[in-house]
Amino acid sequence: MRNDLEQIEAAFVGTPLAGLPIGYGPSGTVLVADVDPHRLQEAWQAADALVPVIGHRPVMVTDDFDDTLRIRPEPEQGPSESELRAFAEAARSSEPWLAYRHDSEDQEVDEDEIEGYAHGMAGVDLTALVSDVVLPTTRPALERALYGRLLADADLYARVFGSVQAVTPVDYWYRPDSVLLMLLPTSDVRSSGYWVNFHGALTREYRQRFAEVLAQWRHRWDARLVASWGTMLQFQVGRRPTPGDEAWTAAGQLKALSPNLGLSRWEVAVALPAGDAWFVHDRP
């Protein structure tokens, strides 16, 4: 295992991770301490590029709220190969979007509520776009009609985008005071979910579903998990969804995983095609 650390240290030479304290982390992981919070994406990108070399998938974590995240003098036993294989198989056969559903999916909108839903969280009032929608109707149906009509109005679309674009740049990301790089003992995206600490995946079953989300998002959008702060996740996205059905689907999944995101689904759908970073927020 010491050879493992030496191999990783050698791979880090010439990167923002060179010379940082490194040691054993919880459950078979490796921890790299003292990562500069203002260079966390740059440090993560360096580690992500080295996955084929070191065989460890990286995720940024913080010990601001968890004193168990510390470098240990001796390695800690992680899952066996058979246990990890069983976890990944259970994740692959799960149906995450049956379990991850935003509560707005079940809401009905009456006439006296339509203005609130069409006004959005960012402050652009689109009530006029859905004035002819027959009510009551479900909130998803109302928002999908609103989003479709918004796509046909370039000026109004630009106004909405100006209010919601802060969701997708890296500048929007949370930066804790103390950042560590956790190197997970696998190169497989789905298996990496075993170690991710996320409030939306507190049980083993939900962790398996979350692991499948990681795999699906990586396959569809080249979305890579950069950081997990417990209640917040940050992703780097390589393939942006296009406006329309792709953005609408991605926005629904992001909202389902992120009940505390604070924007309506139609606002998220406007923001996603223009950015390379996704932010997930699920807190108690």
C-alpha positions in Angstrom: 0.0 0.0 0.0 2.9 2.3 0.7 4.0 1.7 -2.9 0.5 2.9 -3.9 1.1 6.2 -2.2 4.6 6.6 -3.8 3.1 5.9 -7.2 0.5 8.6 -6.7 3.0 11.1 -5.4 5.2 10.4 -8.4 2.2 10.9 -10.8 1.4 14.3 -9.1 4.8 15.8 -9.9 4.3 18.9 -12.1 0.6 19.2 -11.1 -1.1 21.5 -8.5 -1.1 18.4 -6.2 2.7 18.0 -6.1 4.1 18.1 -2.6 0.8 18.2 -0.8 0.4 15.9 2.3 -0.9 12.5 1.3 -1.9 9.4 3.3 -4.5 6.8 4.0 -8.2 7.8 4.2 -11.3 6.0 5.3 -12.5 2.7 3.8 -9.5 2.1 1.5 -9.3 5.6 0.1 -6.3 7.9 -0.1 -6.5 11.6 1.1 -4.5 14.5 -0.2 -4.7 17.5 2.2 -4.2 21.3 2.0 -5.8 21.7 -1.5 -6.1 25.4 -2.2 -9.9 26.1 -2.2 -9.4 28.7 -5.0 -7.7 26.1 -7.2 -10.0 23.1 -6.4 -11.2 22.6 -10.0 -7.7 22.8 -11.3 -6.5 20.3 -8.7 -9.4 18.0 -9.5 -8.8 18.1 -13.2 -5.2 17.1 -12.7 -6.2 14.1 -10.6 -9.0 13.2 -13.1 -6.5 13.2 -16.0 -4.4 10.7 -14.0 -7.1 8.1 -13.4 -5.7 5.8 -16.2 -2.3 6.0 -14.5 -3.2 5.7 -10.8 -6.5 3.8 -11.0 -8.2 6.1 -8.4 -11.2 8.2 -9.2 -11.0 11.7 -7.5 -13.6 13.7 -5.6 -13.1 16.8 -3.5 -14.3 16.6 0.1 -14.1 18.8 3.2 -13.4 18.2 6.9 -15.1 21.4 7.8 -18.1 19.4 9.1 -16.6 15.9 9.5 -13.6 15.3 11.7 -13.3 11.7 10.5 -11.9 12.9 7.2 -8.3 12.9 8.3 -5.1 11.2 7.1 -4.5 8.0 9.0 -1.2 6.4 9.8 -2.3 3.0 8.6 -4.6 1.9 5.7 -8.2 1.2 6.5 -9.9 -1.8 5.0 -12.3 -1.0 2.1 -14.9 -3.2 0.5 -13.8 -6.5 -1.0 -13.8 -6.9 -4.8 -16.9 -9.1 -4.6 -18.7 -6.6 -2.4 -17.9 -3.7 -4.7 -19.0 -5.8 -7.7 -22.3 -6.6 -6.1 -22.8 -2.9 -5.3 -22.2 -1.9 -8.9 -24.5 -4.6 -10.2 -27.3 -3.5 -7.8 -26.8 0.1 -9.0 -27.0 -0.9 -12.6 -30.3 -2.7 -12.1 -31.8 0.1 -10.0 -34.3 2.6 -11.3 -33.0 5.9 -9.8 -35.6 8.2 -11.3 -38.5 6.3 -9.7 -37.0 7.1 -6.3 -35.5 10.5 -7.0 -38.6 12.6 -7.8 -39.0 16.3 -7.0 -42.2 17.0 -5.0 -43.3 19.4 -7.7 -44.1 16.4 -9.9 -47.2 15.7 -7.8 -48.4 19.3 -7.5 -51.6 20.6 -9.2 -51.8 24.2 -10.1 -55.1 26.1 -9.7 -56.0 29.5 -11.3 -55.0 31.4 -8.2 -51.6 29.8 -8.1 -50.5 30.1 -11.8 -48.8 33.5 -11.3 -46.6 32.1 -8.6 -45.4 29.2 -10.7 -45.0 31.3 -13.9 -43.1 34.0 -12.1 -40.2 31.7 -11.3 -37.6 32.1 -8.6 -35.4 34.5 -10.6 -38.1 37.2 -11.0 -39.1 37.1 -14.7 -42.9 36.9 -14.9 -44.1 34.6 -17.7 -47.8 34.4 -16.7 -48.9 35.7 -20.1 -47.3 32.8 -21.9 -49.7 30.3 -20.2 -52.8 32.4 -19.8 -54.7 30.0 -22.0 -53.7 26.8 -20.3 -56.7 24.9 -19.0 -56.6 24.7 -15.1 -56.2 22.9 -12.9 -53.3 21.1 -14.4 -50.2 19.5 -13.0 -47.2 21.6 -12.4 -44.9 19.7 -14.8 -47.5 20.1 -17.6 -47.7 23.8 -16.9 -44.0 24.3 -16.7 -43.4 22.3 -19.9 -46.0 24.4 -21.8 -44.3 27.6 -20.4 -40.8 26.4 -21.4 -41.9 25.4 -24.9 -43.4 28.9 -25.5 -40.4 30.6 -24.0 -38.2 28.8 -26.5 -40.1 30.6 -29.3 -39.6 34.1 -27.8 -35.9 34.9 -28.2 -36.1 38.3 -26.3 -37.9 36.8 -23.3 -35.7 33.8 -23.3 -32.6 36.1 -23.1 -34.2 37.9 -20.1 -34.8 34.7 -18.3 -31.2 33.5 -19.1 -29.8 36.7 -17.7 -31.5 35.9 -14.4 -30.5 32.2 -14.1 -27.1 31.9 -15.8 -25.4 32.0 -12.4 -26.5 28.4 -11.8 -24.0 26.9 -14.3 -20.6 28.7 -14.1 -17.9 27.3 -11.7 -17.9 30.7 -10.0 -21.3 29.7 -8.4 -19.7 26.8 -6.7 -19.4 26.5 -2.9 -15.8 26.6 -1.6 -15.2 25.4 1.9 -12.4 26.6 4.0 -10.6 23.3 4.1 -10.5 21.1 0.9 -9.1 17.6 0.6 -8.8 15.4 -2.4 -10.2 11.9 -1.8 -8.9 9.2 -4.2 -11.4 6.4 -4.4 -9.9 2.9 -5.0 -11.6 2.3 -8.3 -11.5 3.7 -11.8 -15.2 2.8 -12.4 -17.7 5.6 -12.3 -20.6 3.5 -11.0 -18.5 1.8 -8.3 -17.3 5.2 -7.1 -20.7 5.9 -5.7 -19.9 3.5 -2.9 -17.7 6.1 -1.2 -19.6 9.4 -2.0 -21.1 11.1 1.0 -24.3 12.8 -0.1 -27.4 13.7 2.0 -29.6 12.4 -0.9 -28.1 8.9 -0.6 -28.0 8.1 3.1 -29.0 4.4 2.8 -27.3 1.7 0.9 -30.2 1.4 -1.5 -30.2 5.1 -2.2 -26.4 5.1 -2.6 -26.8 2.4 -5.3 -29.4 4.5 -7.1 -27.1 7.5 -6.8 -24.2 5.5 -8.2 -26.4 4.7 -11.2 -27.1 8.5 -11.6 -23.4 9.0 -11.7 -23.0 6.4 -14.4 -26.0 7.7 -16.5 -24.9 11.3 -16.3 -21.3 10.4 -17.2 -22.6 8.4 -20.3 -25.1 11.0 -21.4 -23.5 14.3 -20.6 -19.9 13.5 -19.7 -20.8 14.8 -16.2 -18.0 14.1 -13.8 -18.4 14.5 -10.0 -15.8 17.1 -8.9 -16.8 17.6 -5.3 -19.1 16.3 -2.6 -19.7 18.5 0.4 -22.3 16.3 2.0 -25.4 18.4 1.1 -23.9 19.8 -2.1 -22.4 18.2 -5.2 -20.5 19.9 -8.0 -20.2 18.4 -11.5 -18.1 19.3 -14.5 -20.1 18.7 -17.7 -18.5 17.8 -21.0 -21.6 17.7 -23.2 -24.2 20.3 -22.7 -27.9 19.4 -23.3 -29.4 21.3 -26.2 -32.4 23.6 -25.6 -35.7 21.8 -25.9 -36.3 18.1 -24.9 -32.7 17.5 -23.8 -32.5 20.5 -21.5 -36.0 19.7 -20.1 -35.0 16.1 -19.3 -31.7 17.1 -17.7 -33.4 19.9 -15.7 -36.0 17.4 -14.4 -33.3 15.0 -13.2 -31.2 17.8 -11.7 -34.3 19.1 -9.8 -35.1 15.5 -8.6 -31.7 15.1 -7.2 -31.5 18.6 -5.9 -34.7 19.6 -4.0 -33.0 22.7 -2.5 -31.7 24.1 -5.8 -34.1 27.1 -5.6 -35.1 27.5 -9.3 -38.1 26.3 -11.2 -37.6 23.5 -13.7 -38.1 25.8 -16.7 -35.5 28.1 -15.3 -33.0 25.3 -14.9 -33.7 24.1 -18.4 -32.8 27.6 -19.7 -29.6 27.7 -17.7 -28.2 24.2 -18.5 -27.4 24.5 -22.3 -25.1 27.5 -21.6 -22.8 26.1 -18.8 -20.3 23.4 -18.1 -20.9 23.1 -14.3 -23.9 21.6 -12.5 -24.7 22.2 -8.8 -26.8 19.9 -6.7 -28.2 20.8 -3.3 -30.1 18.5 -0.9 -30.1 19.5 2.7 -32.2 18.5 5.8 
